[in-house]
Amino acid sequence: MRITHSLILAGGLLVTGSSLAEGLLQWQSNSITYLYGKDFTVNPQIQQTFTFEHADAWKYGDNFIFFDRIFYNGQKDASAGPNTYYGEISPRLSFGKIFDQKIEFGPVKDVLLAMTYEFGEGDNESYLIGPGFDLDVPGFDYFQLNFYKRFTDGSRPGDNVWQITPAWGYTLPVGSSDILIDGFIDWVVDNDENRRGTYHANLHFNPQIKYDLGKALKLGEKQLYVGIEYDYWTNKYGIKDTADFDTDQNTASLLVKVHF
């Protein structure tokens, strides 16, 4: 656990320190998203979320970071109160970039060491590490496939649980603008309760469908989006769905996203 934690923090520090200080940053993107949705489970049903996202590529890999501030529309969550927060830091180190050679076979165009640190209010902290792959999938802007071993802190241990996480982006031209479909799936595949504690297998499917309003209004492309975020999550937070406690989530939120 401590080794995994150290690796993830080291990966994050490499980009925030080395790449920026020494001019190794290749590109970066930052955005703020506002979401409004209903019919959430586990937490209060109506939620408003402000999300900061950062993505970049640098000389030896890439990084994705997001931080959510979630408001429950005047309601109170049993454990978090009227609002809460959640975030993830996901550095990946590219073997192709590190060794300065192409690592390609079949649809794979690079092999990486993928890491994620998940954090939130209360009993909510996990460390993930495993192999990652950049794939060349026709038509897609990008397609990543990461395999993680999860290490979950707190009262619901999830050590040795595997998670499969594809992430993608696809641009569809529509009239004078574009529709961007991007998102991820987090699929925790192991659910042996005798060995894993109470962190259950779960599937989180979370795509965004966004219209490039900035391009349509000639304000600049890839700067202002409107659309929806769909959220399907079985056994949310790894909590087993039962007749007495519904933890299967199936909802959508209105979305406005600004890049800067």
C-alpha positions in Angstrom: 0.0 0.0 0.0 2.7 2.5 0.9 4.7 1.5 -2.1 1.7 2.1 -4.4 0.9 5.4 -2.7 4.5 6.6 -3.1 4.6 5.6 -6.8 1.4 7.5 -7.6 2.5 10.6 -5.7 5.9 10.4 -7.4 4.2 10.2 -10.8 2.1 13.3 -10.0 5.1 15.2 -8.8 7.1 14.4 -12.0 4.6 16.4 -14.1 4.0 19.3 -11.6 7.7 19.6 -11.0 10.0 18.4 -13.8 7.8 19.0 -16.9 6.8 22.5 -16.0 10.1 23.6 -14.5 12.2 22.3 -17.3 9.9 23.0 -20.2 9.0 19.3 -20.9 5.3 19.9 -21.2 4.0 19.0 -24.7 0.4 20.2 -24.3 -2.2 20.8 -21.6 -6.0 21.4 -21.3 -8.0 22.8 -18.4 -11.7 23.1 -17.9 -14.6 23.9 -15.5 -17.8 21.9 -15.8 -21.2 22.5 -14.3 -23.6 19.6 -13.9 -27.3 19.5 -12.7 -29.0 16.1 -12.3 -31.6 14.1 -10.5 -32.3 10.5 -9.5 -28.9 9.8 -7.9 -28.7 6.9 -5.4 -26.9 6.5 -2.1 -26.4 10.3 -1.8 -29.3 12.8 -2.1 -31.2 12.5 -5.4 -30.7 16.0 -6.7 -27.1 17.1 -7.2 -25.2 20.1 -8.6 -21.5 19.5 -9.4 -18.7 21.8 -10.3 -15.7 20.0 -11.8 -12.2 21.2 -12.5 -10.3 19.0 -15.0 -6.7 19.1 -16.1 -5.1 16.9 -18.8 -1.6 17.0 -20.3 1.1 15.1 -22.1 4.7 15.6 -21.3 8.1 14.1 -22.3 7.7 10.8 -20.3 3.9 10.3 -20.1 0.6 11.9 -19.5 -1.7 13.0 -16.6 -5.3 13.4 -15.9 -6.6 15.2 -12.7 -10.1 16.1 -11.7 -11.8 17.6 -8.6 -15.5 17.6 -7.9 -17.4 19.9 -5.6 -20.9 18.4 -5.1 -23.9 20.2 -3.7 -27.1 18.4 -2.7 -29.6 21.2 -3.5 -30.3 21.9 0.2 -30.5 18.3 1.3 -28.1 16.7 3.6 -26.2 13.5 3.0 -26.1 11.1 6.0 -22.3 11.2 6.2 -21.2 14.3 4.3 -23.7 17.0 5.0 -25.1 19.4 2.4 -22.0 19.1 0.1 -18.9 17.1 -0.4 -15.9 16.7 -2.6 -14.1 14.0 -4.6 -11.0 13.9 -6.8 -8.6 11.7 -8.7 -5.0 12.1 -9.8 -4.0 9.8 -12.6 -0.4 9.9 -13.9 0.8 7.5 -16.5 4.4 6.8 -17.5 5.0 5.9 -21.2 7.6 3.2 -21.9 7.7 4.3 -25.5 8.7 7.9 -24.4 11.0 6.8 -21.6 13.0 4.5 -23.9 12.6 6.8 -26.9 11.3 4.0 -29.2 8.0 2.9 -30.6 6.3 0.1 -28.7 3.6 -1.0 -31.2 1.8 -4.2 -31.9 -1.6 -4.8 -33.3 -3.9 -1.9 -32.2 -1.5 -1.0 -29.4 0.5 2.1 -30.0 2.1 2.6 -26.6 2.5 0.7 -23.3 2.4 2.6 -20.0 2.5 2.3 -16.2 -0.9 3.7 -15.1 -1.6 4.9 -11.6 -4.5 6.6 -9.9 -5.0 8.1 -6.4 -8.7 8.5 -5.4 -9.7 10.7 -2.5 -12.8 12.2 -1.0 -14.5 13.2 2.2 -14.7 10.6 5.0 -13.8 6.9 4.4 -12.9 7.2 0.8 -9.3 6.7 -0.4 -7.8 4.3 -2.9 -4.6 3.7 -4.7 -4.5 2.0 -8.1 -1.6 0.8 -10.2 -1.2 -1.4 -13.3 -0.4 -1.6 -17.1 -2.0 0.9 -19.5 -2.3 0.9 -23.2 -2.9 3.6 -25.9 -4.9 2.0 -28.7 -5.3 3.0 -32.3 -9.1 2.6 -32.8 -10.3 3.9 -36.2 -12.4 7.1 -35.9 -11.6 7.8 -32.3 -9.6 10.9 -31.2 -8.0 8.7 -28.5 -8.7 5.4 -26.8 -7.0 4.3 -23.6 -7.3 0.9 -21.8 -5.9 0.7 -18.3 -5.8 -2.3 -15.9 -5.4 -1.5 -12.3 -4.9 -3.4 -9.0 -7.0 -1.6 -6.4 -5.9 -0.9 -2.9 -8.8 0.5 -0.9 -8.3 2.1 2.5 -10.8 2.4 5.4 -13.4 0.1 6.8 -14.3 -1.5 3.4 -11.0 -3.2 2.2 -10.6 -4.0 -1.4 -7.0 -5.2 -1.8 -6.2 -7.4 -4.8 -9.3 -6.3 -6.6 -8.8 -5.7 -10.3 -10.3 -2.7 -12.2 -10.5 -2.3 -16.0 -10.8 1.3 -17.2 -11.2 2.2 -20.9 -11.4 5.9 -21.7 -12.2 7.4 -25.1 -13.0 10.5 -27.2 -14.9 10.6 -30.5 -15.7 13.7 -32.5 -18.7 13.7 -34.8 -19.1 16.6 -37.3 -22.6 18.0 -37.2 -23.5 21.0 -39.5 -21.3 24.0 -38.7 -19.9 22.4 -35.5 -19.1 19.1 -33.8 -20.5 16.7 -31.2 -17.8 15.3 -28.8 -18.6 11.9 -27.1 -16.1 11.1 -24.5 -16.0 9.3 -21.1 -14.8 6.2 -19.3 -15.9 2.9 -17.8 -14.6 1.8 -14.4 -15.3 -2.0 -14.1 -14.2 -3.6 -10.8 -14.4 -7.3 -11.7 -13.6 -9.2 -8.5 -16.2 -9.8 -5.8 -15.0 -12.6 -3.5 -16.4 -11.3 -0.2 -14.6 -13.8 1.9 -11.2 -12.3 0.7 -12.2 -8.8 -0.3 -14.2 -7.5 2.6 -17.3 -5.5 1.7 -16.0 -3.7 -1.4 -18.2 -5.3 -4.1 -17.7 -5.6 -7.8 -19.2 -2.7 -9.7 -19.5 -1.1 -13.1 -19.5 2.7 -13.6 -20.3 3.9 -17.2 -19.9 7.7 -17.5 -20.0 9.2 -21.0 -20.5 12.9 -21.9 -22.3 13.9 -25.1 -21.4 17.6 -25.8 -22.1 20.0 -28.6 -19.4 22.5 -29.4 -21.4 25.7 -29.0 -18.4 27.9 -29.1 -17.5 26.7 -32.6 -21.1 27.1 -33.8 -21.2 30.7 -32.5 -17.7 31.4 -34.0 -16.3 32.0 -30.5 -13.6 29.4 -30.9 -13.7 25.7 -31.2 -13.2 23.3 -28.3 -13.8 26.1 -25.8 -17.5 26.0 -24.8 -19.7 22.9 -24.8 -23.3 22.1 -23.8 -24.8 18.7 -23.5 -25.5 15.8 -21.0 -23.6 13.4 -18.9 -25.0 9.9 -18.5 -24.2 8.1 -15.3 -24.9 4.3 -14.9 -23.4 2.7 -11.8 -24.1 -0.7 -10.4 -23.2 -1.3 -6.7 -22.2 2.4 -6.4 -19.1 3.0 -4.4 -18.8 -0.8 -4.2 -21.9 -1.1 -2.0 -23.9 -4.1 -2.8 -27.4 -3.3 -4.1 -30.2 -4.9 -2.1 -34.0 -4.7 -1.8 -33.6 -2.5 1.3 -30.8 -0.2 -0.1 -30.8 0.8 -3.8 -27.2 1.4 -4.9 -27.8 0.9 -8.7 -27.7 4.4 -10.3 -29.1 5.3 -13.7 -29.4 9.0 -14.4 -28.3 11.9 -16.6 -27.2 15.5 -15.9 -27.3 18.7 -17.9 -23.9 20.0 -18.7 -22.0 23.2 -19.5 -18.2 23.0 -19.9 -15.7 25.8 -20.5 -12.1 25.1 -21.5 -9.3 27.6 -20.8 
